[in-house]
Amino acid sequence: MITFEVHVHPGSKVNRVGGLYAGALVVRVREKAVDGRATDAVTSAIADAFGVGRSQVACLRGHRSRRKYLSVEGEEIYLTTTLNELLGI
């Protein structure tokens, strides 16, 4: 399992994961920040980006914020490598 911060851009034209903003992984989602729909879209986009099931991604902190703290369950070496690639490191 790994944990990391994401910076969310709700209401974007496309869903996209990648890049770095103020030390956090950038996640762009189409959903607007209404009734938790953006948070649900973020967990889904992260699951797709890491190649894991949606149930393996959890929002630990920041449910109503652009800055969220997430956890992803799985093989740590693979997840860390994927995170570094998405961050552009």
N, C-alpha and C positions, 0 to 999 in steps of 0.2 A: 504494500500500500504506500502511496505517496500523497502528500498534501502540498497545496500551492495556492497562490492568490491569482485571481483573474480580474481584469477590468472589462466590464461589459458595455457594449454600445447597442442598446435596444433600438428598434425601429430602423435598422440598417436595410439596405436594398438586398443584401445576400447574407446567408449564414456563412461565417468564416471564422476559423480559429488559427491564430498565428500572429506573431509579432510581440513586441515588448513595449509596455507603457508604465513608467514609474515602478519598474521592478515586478510587474505582473504580466501574465499572459493575456493578450487581447482576444476577446471573443465578441464577434459581431453576430447579432441575431435579428431576424425580421420582426419578431414579436415585440409589441410595445410593453412597457413596464406597467401592466394593469393586471391586478388579481393574480400575481405570481406567474403569469404566462412567460415572461422573459426568463425567469429563473428556471422554469421547466425546459425552455428552449436551450438554455445554456447547458444544463446537465445532459440533454440529448446531443448537443453539438460536441461536447467534450467526450461523451461515450463514443461517438462516431470517429472523432479524431484519434482516440487512443485504441480503437478497435475492441472495446469491451461492451458489455451489456449495460443498459441504462441503470439497472439496479446496483451496479458496481460504482456509480458516481453519486456522491452525496455533497450537498451544500452544508458546510459546518457552521458558517457564519456569514452574515450579510444578505439574508434572504430578500431584503427590501432596499439594497444598496447596489450601486454600480460596482463596488469593490466586494468581491466574494472570496471566501476561503473554502476550497473544495478538497475532497479526498477521492482518490481513484484506487480501487482494489485490483490487485493483479500482481504479476511478476515484477518486482521492483526494478530490476535492471532494464527490462523492456520499457517500462513506464517512464523511467528517468531518461532513457535515450530518446524516446518519443517527445517528452517535454522539452528537452534541449533542442531538438530539431524544430519544434513549433516556435520556440523562443528565438531561434536563429543563432544559437550559441554553437 
